[in-house]
Amino acid sequence: TRVAPRSAYAETIRRIRVAFDERMPMALAAETGRVIGFVSERSYPGRSVAAMNYAQMVAVGGKRTVLVDLDWSQAYLTGRVAPQASLGVPDLMGKGEPVAPERLFWLDERSGLFFLPNRALAAEAGLDPAVFDTAALGAMLRRLSKSFDQVVVDFSALGETVDAAALGETVQGYVVCADWGSTPVARLQRLMRSAGVPRAKLLGAVMTGVGEDTLARYEFSA
């Protein structure tokens, strides 16, 4: 997804990257890559697109980057990037025979961004309950961080799974996404508190679904 490079939205994505770089200097992450997660009150395309835009920016900047779709309910990125995928996160977590990386990861040759789909999207494709084992998910992200400079995770909605908070020891930074005009602020604040996402790891927020004119009026009145 392309972003107007001089827009307020693009500048917000840049600020998130700067904040994460300041929080996790490369000297502290020399042995493994860094993990950043995008969260929201509900699953909606804006959060997933923000995660993709951020990941593309980092990849274009020369960092070996992988975008991971961990939205179990919507899998929006998988539907957009790799709708025909037959392998994904569950297969990387599997305890059977290892799967060759070229069969798991999709590569955007333009940006150099790698993408790990969520799962096969066929209606009859079930999910092994083991994929919801947060310890196994954490181990998977740590393995990815040994192969990539940065791991960008698109999480399920805070009210749907505990993944975002449960993986707090593995994720170094979180970005909160809100949809202009439809995300109830009070509910988002309540979910942030009850979910247990570490406040110290919050890098910032991204407001999606708002035009430049509307955003300018909002900033003026704040």
C-alpha positions in Angstrom: 0.0 0.0 0.0 1.5 3.3 -1.1 1.4 6.3 1.2 1.7 10.0 0.3 5.3 10.7 1.6 4.5 14.2 2.8 1.2 13.4 4.5 0.6 13.6 8.3 -0.1 9.9 8.2 3.3 9.1 6.7 5.0 11.4 9.2 3.3 9.5 12.0 4.7 6.2 10.7 8.2 7.9 10.6 7.8 9.0 14.1 6.9 5.5 15.3 10.1 4.3 13.6 12.2 7.0 15.3 10.6 6.3 18.7 11.4 2.6 18.3 15.0 3.2 17.2 15.4 5.4 20.3 13.8 2.9 22.6 15.9 0.0 21.2 19.3 1.2 20.0 21.0 -1.2 17.5 23.8 -1.7 20.0 21.3 -3.4 22.3 19.8 -5.5 19.6 23.0 -6.7 17.9 22.5 -10.4 18.5 18.8 -10.5 17.5 16.3 -8.4 15.7 13.6 -6.3 17.3 9.9 -7.1 17.5 7.2 -4.4 17.2 3.5 -5.1 17.5 0.4 -3.2 16.1 -2.7 -3.4 18.3 -6.3 -2.0 18.2 -9.6 -2.1 19.9 -11.1 -4.2 17.1 -9.8 -5.9 14.0 -10.0 -3.6 11.1 -8.0 -2.9 7.9 -6.5 0.4 9.1 -4.4 -1.3 11.7 -3.1 -3.9 9.3 -2.3 -1.3 6.7 -0.4 0.7 9.2 1.6 -2.3 10.2 2.4 -2.9 6.5 3.3 0.7 5.8 5.7 0.7 8.8 7.2 -2.6 7.7 7.7 -1.4 4.2 9.4 1.8 5.4 11.9 -0.2 7.5 12.5 -2.7 4.7 13.1 0.0 2.1 15.6 1.5 4.6 17.7 -1.5 4.2 16.7 -3.6 7.2 15.9 -7.3 6.7 12.2 -7.1 7.8 9.4 -9.6 8.1 5.7 -8.7 8.5 3.7 -11.4 10.5 -0.1 -11.7 10.3 -1.2 -12.8 13.8 -4.8 -11.6 13.3 -6.6 -14.9 13.8 -10.1 -13.5 13.2 -9.7 -11.4 10.1 -6.2 -12.2 8.6 -6.7 -9.1 6.5 -3.0 -9.0 5.3 -3.1 -12.6 4.3 -6.2 -12.0 2.2 -4.6 -9.0 0.5 -1.0 -10.2 0.1 -1.2 -14.0 -0.2 -4.8 -15.1 -0.5 -3.6 -18.4 -2.2 -1.2 -19.2 0.7 -1.4 -22.8 1.8 1.2 -22.4 4.5 1.7 -19.9 7.2 2.2 -19.2 11.0 0.8 -22.6 12.1 3.3 -24.4 9.9 6.2 -22.4 11.3 5.0 -23.3 14.8 4.6 -27.0 13.9 6.6 -29.7 15.7 6.8 -31.9 12.6 9.1 -31.8 9.7 10.5 -28.3 9.1 9.1 -26.3 6.2 11.5 -24.7 3.7 11.5 -20.9 4.2 10.8 -20.3 0.5 7.5 -22.2 1.0 6.5 -20.1 4.0 7.6 -16.5 3.3 6.3 -14.2 0.6 8.7 -11.6 -0.7 7.9 -8.1 -2.1 10.8 -7.6 -4.5 10.1 -3.9 -4.8 10.6 -3.2 -1.1 12.5 -6.3 0.0 9.8 -7.0 2.7 9.1 -10.6 3.7 5.6 -11.6 4.7 4.5 -14.6 6.8 0.8 -15.4 6.2 -1.5 -16.3 8.9 -3.0 -19.5 7.5 -4.7 -21.0 4.5 -7.9 -19.0 4.0 -10.0 -21.9 2.6 -13.3 -22.2 4.6 -12.6 -25.8 5.3 -9.1 -25.2 6.7 -9.3 -25.7 10.4 -6.8 -24.5 13.1 -4.9 -26.7 15.5 -5.6 -25.3 19.0 -1.8 -25.5 19.6 -1.4 -22.3 17.5 -2.9 -20.4 20.4 -0.2 -21.5 22.8 1.4 -18.1 23.6 4.7 -19.8 24.7 5.0 -21.3 21.3 4.1 -18.0 19.6 6.8 -16.3 21.6 9.3 -18.9 20.7 8.4 -18.5 17.0 8.9 -14.7 17.2 12.3 -15.2 18.9 13.3 -17.5 16.1 12.3 -15.0 13.5 14.3 -12.3 15.3 17.4 -14.3 14.8 16.9 -14.2 11.0 15.5 -10.7 10.6 16.5 -7.2 11.8 13.0 -6.3 12.6 9.8 -8.4 13.1 6.5 -6.5 12.6 3.4 -8.2 14.1 -0.2 -7.4 13.2 -2.1 -8.7 16.2 -5.7 -9.6 16.6 -8.0 -7.1 18.4 -7.3 -6.6 22.0 -10.7 -7.9 23.0 -10.4 -11.1 21.0 -7.1 -12.7 22.1 -4.5 -12.3 24.8 -1.6 -12.6 22.4 -0.4 -9.0 22.4 -0.1 -8.8 26.2 1.0 -12.4 26.7 4.0 -11.8 24.3 5.1 -8.7 26.2 8.5 -10.3 27.1 9.2 -10.8 23.4 7.7 -7.7 21.9 9.8 -4.6 22.6 7.3 -2.0 21.4 3.6 -1.5 20.7 1.7 0.8 18.4 -2.0 1.5 19.1 -4.2 2.1 16.1 -7.6 3.7 16.2 -10.2 4.3 13.5 -11.3 7.9 13.3 -15.0 8.2 14.1 -15.7 4.6 15.0 -13.2 3.6 17.7 -14.7 4.3 21.2 -11.9 6.0 23.1 -13.2 4.8 26.5 -13.4 1.2 25.3 -9.9 1.4 23.9 -8.6 2.7 27.1 -10.4 0.0 29.1 -9.1 -2.7 26.8 -5.6 -1.4 27.1 -5.8 -1.6 30.9 -7.5 -5.0 31.1 -5.4 -6.6 28.3 -2.2 -5.9 30.2 -0.2 -4.4 27.4 2.9 -2.9 29.1 2.5 0.8 29.2 6.3 1.3 29.3 6.5 -0.3 25.8 3.9 1.9 24.1 5.6 3.8 21.3 2.6 5.9 20.1 -0.7 5.9 18.3 -1.8 6.0 14.7 -5.2 7.5 13.8 -6.5 6.0 10.6 -9.5 6.8 8.4 -9.2 10.6 8.7 -8.5 13.1 5.9 -5.9 15.9 6.1 -8.6 18.6 6.5 -10.4 16.8 9.3 -7.1 16.0 11.1 -6.0 19.7 10.8 -9.3 20.8 12.5 -8.8 18.2 15.2 -5.3 19.3 15.9 -6.3 22.9 16.0 -9.0 22.3 18.5 -7.0 20.0 20.8 
